[in-house]
């Protein structure tokens, strides 16, 4: 049987948000199980931190693209503002 720790993890920069989130969830489950040796736990934690950063960056980019629509009294869209603009 192959040792999973010898398999190189995927580069977080190449993963979609969904794939990065799934990989992060897998790491969290493994760490929470308590069955991972200390050295591997440290490596998994570092991988998880990179995945967390990737997910955070992707969410920030998505928020930046979301626009708040401005609607007039008749309900017609009159413009848009960047997400979070008041």
Secondary structure as GFF3:
##gff-version 3
##sequence-region A 1 86
A	DSSP	three_ten_helix	4	6	.	.	.	ID=ss1
A	DSSP	three_ten_helix	12	14	.	.	.	ID=ss2
A	DSSP	alpha_helix	17	33	.	.	.	ID=ss3
A	DSSP	alpha_helix	38	65	.	.	.	ID=ss4
A	DSSP	beta_strand	67	71	.	.	.	ID=ss5
A	DSSP	beta_strand	77	82	.	.	.	ID=ss6
###
